[in-house]
Amino acid sequence: MLLVGVSDRALALDPVPAPAGVSIHTEVGWTLHAGMQSGMVVGFLASIPSSSVPGHTFSIIWLSKIGDGTWAWEGINAASLGHAALAIEARYGGVVLFHQPQIRGAADAVTRSGSSGSGSVTITPMANGLDLNDPFQSISSMLEPQTMEALVGFAAAGAVSLTALVVDQSDTCGGVDVYSVALGSPSVFDRRLTGSAWRVEQIVAAAMNPDFTPDDPPAFVICWPGDVCNTVTVPTCGLGIFAPMPPRCNYTCFDTITTSCVYVSCFCNPGPLRFTTVFSIPYSKVLAAGPLGTCP
């Protein structure tokens, strides 16, 4: 996509469009930000405004995919989502997993400030939706969802609205029982995450490849119902302007950010497009000048 006044020559120095960043805005107030590597979801960085939950609970959770269809929980205490994202990305060798503008922007700000993302983050292992060392851990698997929610709201180190869902095995989609949970099989909570990861991967593939046709949901797949928002950033720069001291080329650039949201049902079926937003962020870029003061 070209902005007015930008020539084809300017495209040579532009990076390719950034991979799509997808977030799921669930009906329980949490947002699941997909962390992706090579087009596959490796986990969800779940967040809720810290001001809306008790201080003893977690407002950031890292939900990572395990090969057997289950998902691991870790509670995160961090100054921002940017700090949390950098700490998780450090585990993957510094590979960028999160392309959502609100997360990437916060992470880049941390990096520019010179502070360490991982150094200011505490990550706590969890089980059954609670801190692994929480005193209520021993009875957590025996609690009803309503009791678990009350316990987290009062004293337990868990996640408001999420922890109770871990012990809720009576899930339905619009009043229809989705399946019976067999002993040792992934929980309803895990199956929702697995289904949502599959849907996100389909959405990203379609965003990055116009010829891709999304598949129908596999049998028995369920998702987190909510708005699934996909953000694609396309950078574009104008012609370079030569500056002699020191020799350099100055560029005026824009990031055109397009966010499209669809509602995905419990059965993983996407509805019609709900809304799209498009806006541009201007910024400057400086590159070294070529021979005889030419700009690339």
N, C-alpha and C positions, 0 to 999 in steps of 0.2 A: 504494500500500500504506500503510495507516494503522497506527500503533502504538496500543496501548491508551491511552485518555485524550486522544487528539488529535482535535479536532473538524474538520468540513469547512471551517470558517472559516479554520483555520490554513493550508490548502493555498494560499491566495491569494498568500502571500508566499514560497512555496517555489519554487526554480528547477525546471525540468523535469528529468527523469532525465538524468544525464550520458550522453553517447554511450558505447557499449560499447568497452571496451579489450580487445584480443585479443592473446594471446601464444602462440607455438608452441614447445613444449618438444621439441627435436629429439633424435634418438637418438645424436647425436655430442656432446652436452653443451652445445650452444649454445641459447640462447633467442632467438627472433625476435619482437621487440615491434613490432606493426604501427603505423605512423604513418599516420593517416587524415585526409582532408580531403573534406568533402561526400560521405561514404560510400564513398570510393575510397581504396585503399592507394596512398600516394605513396612508401613505402619501409619497410624493416624496420631497426630499431635492434637489432643482434645483440649479445648479451653472453654472457660466460662468466666465472665467478669468476676474478679476476686471480691468486689464489693457486694456481690449478690449471694455469697455463700459464707458460712461461719469460718472464722479464722483458723480453726484447728483442722479444717478439711483442705483438700487439694483443689486448686482451680486450674491446674495444668496436669494432664496425664499423657504419658507416652504409651500407646497401645501398639505393640509390635507383633508382626505375624510370625507364627511358628509353623513348621512344615506339616504338622499333623492336623491342621484345621483349627487349632486353638490360638489364642492371643495372650501375650504376656502384658501385665500392667506394671507401670512404674510411675509413682507420683513425683512431680517436679516442683521444687521451690526455686523460682528465678525472678529476677527483676523485671523481665519482659519475655514475651514470646520469642523475641530475637535471640536473647541469651539461651533460652531453652532449645531453640532450633540449632544454634551453633554447637551446643553440647551434644545433641543427638547426631548431627552431621559429623562431628569429630570421631564418632564411633565407626563411621563408614569411610574413614580416610580423608575427611574434609570434602567429600563429594556433596554438591548441592542437592538436597532432597526436596526442599520446600521452595516453590516458585510463586506462592501466593504473595501479591504485592505488600500486604500488611506485615507479613512475616519476613519476607526478603528485605524490605525496607528497614525494619527494626534490626535485623541481623547485620545488614551492611553498616548501619549507624554504630552498632557495637564495635564492629571491626575498625571503622574509621576512627573511633575514639581511642583505640589502642588498648581497650580493656579486654580481658579474656572472657569469652562466652562461657567456657566450661568451668573456669575458676570461680565464678559467682553463682554457680548452680549446684543445688543438692538434689540428687536422684535417689528415691526410696523404693526398694523392691516391694511389690504388693502381691497379695493372694486373696482370692475371694472378694476383690474390690476394696480391701483394707491394707494398711501398712502391715508388712509381714510380721512386725513385732508388736502390733496392737494387742492390748490385753483381751480384746473381744474376738481375736482371731480363732480361738479354740472352739467357739460356738457359732461362728459366722455361717457355716454351711448348713446349720440346723434352723436358721431363722427364716421367718416369712418375710416377703418383700416389705410390707408395711412396718414390721418391727425393725428391719435393717435400716430403712430410711429414717425412722425416728432415732435410732441409735447413732447414725452418722450425724444427724442434725444436732444431737445433744453432746456427744463426747468422742465417738470413734473417728479415727483418722482414715477417712475414705473420701468418696466423691458424691456429693449431693446429687440425687436423681439417677446417677449411674450405678453406684454400688448396689442399690436395691435390685436393679435389673439383672445382676449377676446371679442372684438366687431365684429369680422369677422364671420358672420353667413352664408357665401356663400361657405363653405368648400366643396371641391370635392376630390375624391380619383381617381387619374389618369384620370381626366376629367369626372368622373361619379359622379353625385350628390348623396350624401350618404343618405340624408333625408331632409325633410323640418322641420324647427324648429317651433314648435307650441308655442304659448304664454304660458309662465310659465314652459316650459319643460327645462331640462338641456341644456346648450349651447353646441355648437360643441366642444369648448375647454374642457368643463367638460366631454363630452362623450369620447373624446380622452384619457383623464386621466383614466377614468373608464375602457375603453378597454385595455389600457396599463397595468393597475393594474391586470386585469384578466389574461393577457398574462404572466406577471411576476410571478403570483402565480402558473400558469401551469408549467413554466420553473423551478421554485424552487422545486415544488413537484416532477418533473421528476428527478432533480439532487439529491434529497435526498432519492428517492425510485426508484431503477432500474426497478421495475415492474409497475410503473405508466405509463399509456398511456395518453398523452395530448388529450384534447377534441378539436373538431373543433370549430372555433369561432361561438358564437351565432349570430343569425340574427341581422343585423343592428348595430353590434359592429364595432367601428373604433378605431384605435390606433395612437400613434405618430410614424410616419415612422422613421426608423433609426436603427443603430446597437444596439442590446440588448446583453450586455455582462454579463455573469454569472461567478462568481468567487467562487470556493470551496477551502477551506484551510484544509489540512489533517496534523495534527501534529504527529510526530513519534520520539521516543526517544530510545537511545541505553541503554545498561546495566549500572546500577549505579556503580560508583567507590567510595569506602568508604574512608573518610578522618577522622582522629581521633580527631582533635582539632579545634573546638568542633565536636562531632560525627555527621557526616552528609554524605549524598550521593550526589555526583555530577553526573549530566547527560549531555550528549551532545545530543541536539535535533535539529530537522529540521521541518519547516513548508513547506510542499509542496503545492504550490499555482497554481491552474489550472484555467485559464480563457478561456472561449469559447464564441465566438461571432457569432450571426446570424443576418441577416437583417430581420426585421419585417415590413411588408407593412402597408399601411394605413388601409387595411382590416383585420389587425391582423394576417395575414398568415406568419409564419416563413419560410424563404428561407433555402437553404443549409448552412452548417457550413462554415463561412467565414475564420476564423482562430482560432487557439488555441495556447496559450502560457503556458509553464510550467516552474517554477523555484522554487528553494528551498532557504529558509532563515535559517541559523544556529543560534542557541541560546543555552544558558545554563540554566539548571534548578537545584535547590538545594532542597532536601527533607530531613527530619529528618531520621536518621538511626534507624533501628529496633533493637530488642534485640540482644546482642552479635555482634553488628556491621553489621548486615545484611541489605541489601538494597532491597526495595520493587521492 
